[in-house]
Amino acid sequence: MPTIQAKLRILSRSQERFRDRKEAGRLLTESLCPYKDPHMVVVGIPRGGLVVAREVAYGLDVTFDIALSTKLGAPSNPEFAIGAVNEVGEMFMDQALIRHLGLDERYLIQEAKQRFAEIRRRSSIYRNVCPKMNLKGRDVLLIDDGIATGSTVQAALWSIRREEPRKLVGVFPVGPEQVLQQLSETADEIICLRVPEMLGSVGRFYNHFEQISDIDILEILKECEGNE
């Protein structure tokens, strides 16, 4: 039976792997049918999250868009998130982690500038193919291919919240319960298909977790040209 805690819906504690991101999207769709509405927008976080989001949008027969946000990395490990920056330049910082690592403000500012420059680069490419949708008053499903630290998703939630959607729901194939609880403070609801006791990494819950290129993203975004 699903576990419901406030605004967090845990659909299972399964340790089972997904075959790939497409399968994760199809399995998520089965749990999202009650949310289907013609005015709903599915928003994917590139890169991997957009693959999942496309499957959900197809399954629900609704339009889709992207949310651009990227993690801020630690000096010794760029893949280790200490925060994130979103498409409008807002930053989310894990202050406890930053204090633990002894990072100074100069490093944080420089890292944020570099990451925001990458978002602007990607936006200039992606938005030429799929213009930004107006999310005001819409029901929005924000989707990524999984949650680890939650920094990138947190930044995306903040960015979408600024647009005044009617309802904002975060939907993920897999993630750790503590981080999902934290994210539920920003979203109206968080739904996660599989919440294992130990996550480790998102990639270990997929048999195929290939890198997604800008070319792959553009091919998907061409399908949204008919969006409202």
DANOR-V389163 format. One record per pair of residues at least 4 apart in sequence whose C-alpha atoms are under 6 Angstrom apart, sorted by the first residue. I is the first residue (numbers start at 0). J is the second residue. D is the distance in Angstrom with one decimal. If there is no record, write none. Layout:
i=I j=J d=D
i=I j=J d=D
This chain:
i=1 j=9 d=5.7
i=1 j=10 d=4.5
i=2 j=9 d=5.1
i=3 j=8 d=4.8
i=6 j=183 d=6.0
i=6 j=188 d=4.6
i=7 j=188 d=5.9
i=7 j=189 d=4.8
i=8 j=190 d=4.7
i=9 j=191 d=5.3
i=10 j=192 d=4.9
i=11 j=192 d=6.0
i=11 j=193 d=5.0
i=12 j=193 d=5.4
i=12 j=194 d=4.8
i=12 j=195 d=4.9
i=13 j=193 d=5.5
i=13 j=195 d=5.9
i=14 j=195 d=5.7
i=16 j=204 d=4.4
i=16 j=205 d=5.1
i=17 j=23 d=6.0
i=17 j=205 d=4.8
i=18 j=205 d=5.7
i=18 j=206 d=5.0
i=19 j=205 d=5.6
i=19 j=207 d=5.0
i=20 j=51 d=5.4
i=21 j=51 d=5.7
i=23 j=172 d=6.0
i=24 j=51 d=4.4
i=24 j=54 d=5.0
i=24 j=55 d=5.4
i=25 j=54 d=5.9
i=28 j=55 d=5.2
i=28 j=58 d=6.0
i=35 j=59 d=6.0
i=39 j=137 d=5.9
i=39 j=138 d=4.8
i=39 j=139 d=5.9
i=40 j=62 d=5.3
i=40 j=63 d=5.4
i=40 j=139 d=5.0
i=41 j=56 d=5.9
i=41 j=63 d=4.5
i=41 j=139 d=5.8
i=41 j=140 d=4.8
i=42 j=63 d=5.5
i=42 j=64 d=4.7
i=42 j=65 d=5.0
i=42 j=140 d=5.9
i=42 j=141 d=4.8
i=43 j=48 d=5.2
i=43 j=49 d=4.3
i=43 j=52 d=5.0
i=43 j=65 d=4.8
i=43 j=141 d=5.9
i=43 j=142 d=4.8
i=44 j=48 d=4.7
i=44 j=49 d=5.5
i=44 j=65 d=5.7
i=44 j=66 d=5.2
i=44 j=143 d=5.4
i=45 j=49 d=5.1
i=46 j=211 d=5.9
i=47 j=144 d=5.8
i=48 j=142 d=5.9
i=48 j=143 d=3.7
i=48 j=144 d=4.5
i=52 j=142 d=5.8
i=56 j=60 d=5.6
i=56 j=61 d=5.1
i=62 j=226 d=5.7
i=67 j=85 d=6.0
i=67 j=86 d=5.2
i=68 j=84 d=5.6
i=68 j=85 d=4.0
i=68 j=86 d=5.8
i=68 j=151 d=5.7
i=68 j=155 d=5.8
i=69 j=83 d=5.5
i=69 j=84 d=5.7
i=69 j=151 d=5.4
i=70 j=80 d=5.5
i=70 j=82 d=5.7
i=70 j=83 d=4.1
i=70 j=151 d=5.4
i=71 j=80 d=5.5
i=71 j=81 d=5.6
i=71 j=82 d=5.0
i=71 j=83 d=4.9
i=72 j=77 d=4.1
i=72 j=78 d=5.7
i=72 j=79 d=5.3
i=72 j=80 d=4.8
i=72 j=81 d=5.7
i=73 j=77 d=5.2
i=73 j=79 d=5.7
i=81 j=93 d=5.5
i=82 j=91 d=5.1
i=82 j=92 d=4.2
i=82 j=93 d=5.5
i=82 j=150 d=5.3
i=83 j=90 d=5.6
i=83 j=91 d=5.1
i=83 j=150 d=5.4
i=83 j=151 d=5.4
i=83 j=154 d=5.9
i=84 j=88 d=5.9
i=84 j=89 d=5.5
i=84 j=90 d=4.4
i=84 j=154 d=5.9
i=85 j=89 d=5.5
i=85 j=154 d=5.2
i=85 j=155 d=6.0
i=97 j=102 d=5.6
i=111 j=115 d=5.9
i=118 j=122 d=5.9
i=121 j=125 d=6.0
i=122 j=126 d=5.5
i=126 j=130 d=4.7
i=129 j=220 d=5.8
i=129 j=224 d=5.8
i=134 j=162 d=6.0
i=134 j=164 d=5.6
i=135 j=162 d=5.3
i=135 j=163 d=4.9
i=135 j=164 d=4.6
i=136 j=164 d=4.5
i=136 j=165 d=4.4
i=137 j=164 d=4.9
i=137 j=165 d=5.1
i=138 j=165 d=5.4
i=138 j=166 d=4.6
i=139 j=167 d=5.0
i=140 j=168 d=4.9
i=140 j=169 d=5.8
i=141 j=169 d=4.7
i=141 j=170 d=6.0
i=142 j=170 d=5.1
i=142 j=171 d=5.8
i=143 j=171 d=5.8
i=145 j=171 d=5.5
i=145 j=172 d=5.6
i=145 j=173 d=4.9
i=145 j=174 d=5.8
i=145 j=201 d=5.7
i=146 j=174 d=4.5
i=149 j=153 d=6.0
i=167 j=186 d=5.5
i=167 j=187 d=5.4
i=168 j=186 d=5.7
i=168 j=187 d=5.7
i=168 j=188 d=4.8
i=168 j=189 d=5.7
i=169 j=189 d=4.7
i=170 j=189 d=6.0
i=170 j=190 d=4.8
i=170 j=191 d=5.9
i=171 j=191 d=4.9
i=172 j=191 d=5.7
i=172 j=192 d=4.9
i=173 j=191 d=5.9
i=173 j=192 d=6.0
i=173 j=193 d=4.8
i=173 j=194 d=5.7
i=174 j=194 d=5.5
i=175 j=194 d=5.8
i=183 j=188 d=5.9
i=183 j=189 d=5.6
i=202 j=208 d=5.9
